[in-house]
Amino acid sequence: MMNLYYQGYVIHEDIRSICYTVFGRRPHRVELGSVGAVIEAMRSVDRHVVRQAAARWVDREAARAKSRTLPRPTQPALL
């Protein structure tokens, strides 16, 4: 049994060349799924990373759009 560390994720070898389990990032290392080959596990990790990055981007853009639509407080004129 071996563990392969890939982009902060752990790919755990359950049965050599047959079954691999993918675990998430620290600190919790939640099980993300099982696959049949190391390359499939790496692709699964890549997809998971892309989905997380896209979600962060959408959240960031939504926050920016929201801040643009809020009225800004006016500053008093300096005399």
PyMOL commands that set and color helices and strands:
alter all, ss='L'
color gray80, all
select helices_A, chain A and resi 38-69
alter helices_A, ss='H'
color red, helices_A
select strands_A, chain A and resi 3-6+9-15+19-23+31-35
alter strands_A, ss='S'
color yellow, strands_A
deselect
rebuild
show_as cartoon
